[in-house]
Each structure stands twice: as structure tokens, then as C-alpha cells.
Amino acid sequence: MTQEETQRYWQTMRKAMERAGDTTSAIYQRALEITQGRPDPIDTSSEPR
């Protein structure tokens, strides 16, 4: 995914979770951090596969 696609994905997730009232879950916190331009708190891109 490009950075733009990633941003769009997490923005969609964040909005959907806010509409559902789910703002305390870890996945929402992740979406919030990413959409606010902060580093992904669960970035696994540097972990070995």
C-alpha cells in the first residue's frame, strides 16, 4: 500500500469506529495515531518474517 492508501484506510476505519461508538479499543487508538500523523504504534514492518 502507498502511504496515501494507508492514510485513507485508517481514516475510514477511524470514522466507522467513531460512528459505532468504539473509541476505547486498541485498533481505534492505532487508527487515531496514524491519522494524526504519528507513528504506527504497532509497526511491524521492521520485524523479521
C-alpha positions in Angstrom: 0.0 0.0 0.0 1.1 3.5 -0.7 1.2 6.0 2.2 -1.8 7.7 0.7 -3.8 4.4 0.6 -2.7 3.6 4.1 -4.0 7.0 5.3 -7.3 6.6 3.5 -7.7 3.1 5.0 -7.1 4.2 8.6 -9.2 7.3 8.2 -12.1 5.1 7.0 -11.6 2.8 10.0 -11.4 5.7 12.4 -14.7 7.3 11.2 -16.5 3.9 11.2 -15.4 3.2 14.8 -16.4 6.7 15.9 -19.8 6.2 14.4 -20.1 2.9 16.2 -19.0 4.5 19.5 -16.0 2.2 19.7 -13.3 4.7 20.8 -11.6 2.7 23.5 -10.2 -0.3 21.6 -6.6 -0.7 20.6 -7.4 -0.7 16.9 -9.2 2.7 17.3 -6.2 4.0 19.1 -4.0 2.8 16.3 -6.2 4.4 13.7 -6.2 7.7 15.7 -2.4 7.8 15.9 -1.9 7.0 12.2 -4.5 9.6 11.0 -3.0 12.3 13.2 0.4 11.8 11.5 2.0 10.0 14.4 4.0 6.7 14.0 2.0 3.5 13.9 2.2 2.2 17.5 2.1 -1.4 16.1 4.5 -1.0 13.2 5.7 -4.5 12.3 7.5 -3.5 9.1 10.9 -4.0 10.6 10.2 -7.4 12.2 11.7 -10.4 10.5 9.3 -12.6 8.6 
